[in-house]
């Protein structure tokens, strides 16, 4: 049975941009093995919340914990993030790109190549490994983005 510190815990998160309050005391608890989504109008704070959770932005108040530990730079590699905007190199071959991203997350060259091959096969893109991102349909680009988010086998996605 998950405890109150298991999973992702966000407590009283606050963030403003000038006079605009993007987050006002946001709290949530995402237990291990569960799936959650954010729904809201443009400008309601969804992206700001996620950027704080993964450590790209800082909160003005509140805290973010994962499995009882504060999420900081050392903890970030345990998290995978699939942003709305694609963070891929458009002219780089997708196989090379995924291997590169896996290496950035600390995988050995052999493990990165193996994980890339496995994910591309699983996502139906094994025959496209040498293609640049720009040669793919938007749907297949999204598959590559998913692979990039999970290439390092994160504990939290």
Phi, psi and omega in degrees: 000122181296140177269180183290343178258358179284145178080207181263126179236122177245125182235121170051044182289134180226139178202131178235155172235094186065237181274353183268123178266100181287321179227130179232090175070040180286130176226143175200161179223116179252110183280153180304138178083000181259164181235129180227157176220159177251135176233134178178165180292162173304136179084007183274356175106004182300308182292320178301315178301312181294322180295327176288317180302318182271001174087014179280328176236161179256144175276156174274342179193163181092186182212156175235126179231149174229120183052042174085355182248142177298134178282116178226187183302323180291335182271339185307322180298344179278357184243137172252145184223129178246093182285161178296316179278138183287134179252035183261156175275112190298328184260000181273142178297140188295324178296315178296320182296314180294321178296317178301313181296322177296320178296322177298332179272006173097004178286148175293165180301316181293316179295321179297316180294318179295316179295321177299312180299318180296313181293318179297321178294315182298327182266008177073027183238013184302322181283356181250009186304330182266002179274145172286158180305321183296342180276355183263154172294164179300323178297317178288329174297323178295323177297318178296320178298319176298315178301319179297325181286334184245005184304329182264012178056060184292154177283333182227127178242000000 
